[in-house]
Amino acid sequence: MAKIGMDSFLLDCHTNDNISEIEAAYGVKGFAVVVRLWQKIYSEKGYYCEWVERSPLLFLANWFGGNSGVTVNLIMDIVNRCLNNGIFDAGMYGNYSILTSERIQSQYFDVVKRRESIPVKKEYLLISVGKIKGIAYENEVSVCRNQKNVCRSGTSKEKESKGNKNRECMRRIEDFISAYPKNCNRHLTEAAYINLIADGVETEDNLVTCAKNYAEACRIEGLINETKKRYIKNAENFLKDFVFEQYLPGKYKKPAAQKPKNNFTNFSQREYDFDELEKRLLNSTPGG
C-alpha cells in the first residue's frame, strides 16, 4: 500500500494571530493541542482528519499522557475556537466532519508531489492539485460487479442523499440567522441547526421563534451594542448547548425593562437665598 502521511512537517518560529489567540485563551495546553492535531493530520491522512463524536476522546487517549492536564472538554473547546478563527476550515467541518485548512493542504501536497500515487478525496480539497501527476481521486473510482458492467458510486449517492436531507432541515435557516442578535458563523450554525431538526429535537418554527425571543431579551438587557455584544452567545452554542430551550414558546419570560441608572438629571436642585449669601460675602473680612 502506498504511503499516505508524512514523517515531519514545518512549524513556523513566529506564530500568527490565530495561534496567539489560542495561547492567550488556553495557555501552553492550547498550543500543544493544536500542534498535536497537526501531527495527527500530517502523519495519518496527510491533509485532513475525521472529527466525529468520539474523536476528542480517541485523540486524548492516543496523543496525550495521563498527567498532561488535557481533558476531552478542553480539546473540544480548542477545536471550536480553531474553527471560529480559521485555523481549521469551518465549511469542511460542517459539511464532512473533518479538520483541514488551505495551509495544511498546501504544505502536504508540496511535500508529496513527487510520489507516484497520491489518493485524494476531491470533495475535501480547498486548493487546486490538478498539476500534480500522481493525484488519484478516490471518488472517481467506480465499483463494478459481475460481467454485466453494473457500476455504482456509493459515495456520490450518499453525498446526494445527505445533501437532500440537509436542505429539508434548513427551510427556515435564513429566518433563524437574520433573527439572531449576533453575526453567525454560518457553517457551524447550520451544522448545529441541522442536528436538532434531523434528530427531531425541535421544529424549525420553534427555533426561529427562539432566535427572535433571544434577540428581544438581549435588546431589553442592553446587550445590543458593540461594547456588550461579546456577552451574546454564538449561535452554534445557543443551539448545541440547548440554551434555546428557555426561549421556546410557552417557556420564554420577557425580561423586565431596565431602570435607567442615576445620572445628573436625577438629582433635585437645591434652593438658595442669594440675597442672604450676598450679604454674608459683603460683611465678611479677608482672612476672617
N, C-alpha and C positions, 0 to 999 in steps of 0.2 A: 504494500500500500504506500502511495506517495506521501511524503512528509507534508504536513499542513501548517503547523505552528512554527514559531521562531524560538531560537535559543536565547536571544537577547534583544533589547530594544533601546533606543536613545531616550535619555531623560535630560531635559534642559537644566542648566545650572541655575538660571533665573526663571522662576515660575511666573505665570501670568496672573491677572486679577482673579480669574475664576478659581484657581488653586489657592490663591491667597485668601479668598472668601471662605473656602473650606477650612483652611488652617485657623482663621480667625474665629470661626464658629465652633470647631470641634478639636482644635489643638493638633498635636502631633498624631493623634489617633486618626483624625480625619485625613491627613496626608497619607498615612500608612494604608488606610482602606483604599484610597484612590489608586495608589501605586500597586497594591496587591491586585486590584481589579484589572489594571493594565497588564500585569504579569499573567493573570488568568487568561485574558483575551488573546494576547500575543502568543502564549505558549500552547494554547489548545486550538481554537478555531482560527486564530490568526488575526481576524478583522472584526469579530463580534463575539459575544457570548449570550446564551439564552438567560433570561432573567424572569423566572416564573415564581409562583408562590413559595416553593421550598428552596429556591436558590440562595437566599440570605443565610439560611441555616447550614446548607451544604458548604457554602463559601466560608463561613466561620469555622466549620469543622476541619476543612481541608487546608486553609491558608493562615490560620492563627492558632497560637498555642493557648493553653488553658489559663495562663497568667497574663495574657495580653491586655485585659481590661476592655476588650472589644465585645459588644453584645449584638444580638440579632437586630434589636430595635435601633441601635446606633448605626449599623450598616444600612438599614432601610432608610433612616433619616438622611444619611450622607448621600445615598443614591438618589433620593428625591431632590436633594439640593443640587446634585450634579445634573439632573435632568432639567431643572429650572434654570440653571445658569449656563448651560451649553457644553459642559464637559462631555456629556453624553447626549445624543440626539433624541429629543423627546418624541419626535414623529415616529422614528423607528421603534421606540419602546411602545408607543401607543398602538401601532399597527401590528407589530410582530413579536412583542415582548422580548426584545434583545437590547443589549447595551453596545453602542458603537458610536463613531463620530467620523467626520471627514479627516481629521488629523490622524486617528488610528488607522484608517484605511489607507491613507496616503503613505504612511510610514511602512505599513505591512507590504503593500504591493510594490513599493520601491525596492524593498529587500528581496522579495521572492520572484521578481520579474524574469529572472533567468531560468527558473525551474521549467521543466518540460510540461508539467501538468499542474494547474492551479484550480482546484474545484471552487466554484463561486455560485452563491445564490443571487441571481440577478436582482431580485426584489429587495435585497438587503443593501445594495450599493448606493453610496452617496457621492461617489466620484466616477469619472469615466475611466474604464480599463480596456477599452477597445483596441488599443495599440499594443497590448501585451500579448505575445503569441501563445503562451501556454494556458490562457484562460479557457476553462471548460464550464459552461453554465449548467448547473445541476438540474434546473427546472426545465431545460430543453430536451432532456433525455426521455424518450417515450418507452414505456414498458409494453412489450408485445407478447401475446400468448398464442400457442398453437400455430398452425400453418395458415390460419385464416387472416393473419396480419391484423388481429383485433388489438388496437392500441388504446391505452388510457393514460391520462395525465392527472393523477390523483391530486398533485399539488395545486394545479390550476383550478380544479373543481372545488377543492376545499377552500381555496382562497376566494373564489367567486361566491361560494355559499356563505362564507364568513362576512364578505362584503355586503351581501344582500341582507343578512341578519342585522349587521351594524346599522344599515340605512333604516331598517324597520324600527330600530330602537332610538333613532335620532330625529324623528319627525319634528320635534319641538326644541332641538338643541339650540337653534338660533334665538328662540324666545328666552331660553334659560340664560344664555350668555349675555344678551342685551339687558336683561333684567338684573343681573348680578351686580352688586355695588362696587366691584373691583375688576380691573382688567384680568382676563383669564389666560392661563397657558392652555391653548386650545386642545392640544393633543392629550395632555394629562386630564383635562376636564372631560373630554369626550370619552376617554377610557373609563373613568370613574362613573360617568353618567350611563354608559352602555351596560356596565356590570350590574348596576342597580335595576335597570329596566329588563335586561335579559334574564336575570335571576328572579324576576317577579317580585322584587322587594318593594318597589314603588311604581306609580304611574308617571308618565311624562307631565300630565296636567298638574299633579301634585308637586313635582319638582320645580316646575315653573312658578307655581304659587309660593313655594318656599323661598325661591330666589327673590320674588317681589316683597315678601314679608320681611326677609332679612335686610333687604335694601331700605325698607321703611324704618326698621329698627335702628339701622346704622345712622340714618338721617336724624332721627329723633335724639339719638345718643351723641350726636355731634361728631361722628367719625368720617363724614364725607368731606374731608379736606386733606390737603397734601401732607400736613404735619401728623395727622392721626390715622391716615389710611392704612398704615402698617399694622394697625390692630385689627383690620378686617381679615378674616380668614381667606386663604387661597381657595378658589372654587373647588379644586380637586380634593382638598382636605375637608371642606364643607360637606362633600358628598361621601367620600370613603370613610370618614370618621363618624358618619351618621349625625353630624351636627344639625343637618336639615330637619331632623325629626321634631325638634322643638318649634319649628316654624311651619309645621303641617297645618292644614285647615282643621280647626277644632282644638288644636293644641297651642297655637300661637297666641301669646298675650302681648298686646301692643304696649310698649313701654310708656310710662308717664312722661309728659313733656318736661324737660329740664328747666328748673327755675334759673333765671339769669343771676349771675354772681354779682355781689355788691360792687358798685363802682362809684364814680364821683357823683353821678346823678341821683344816687340812692340816699345821700345824706341831706338832712334838713338844714337849711341855712340859719345861722344864729342871728338873733336880733341885737342890735347895738344902739345905745343912746349916744349919737355922735356929738350932740351939744355938750353933754357931760364930759365926754372924752376930750373935747377941745379945751374946756375949762381946766381940766386936770393938767393938760400939756402946758397951757399958758402960765399956770400957777407954780409949775414945778421949777426947781432951780438946778443949774448944772451940777452934776456930781451928787445931788441930793436924791 
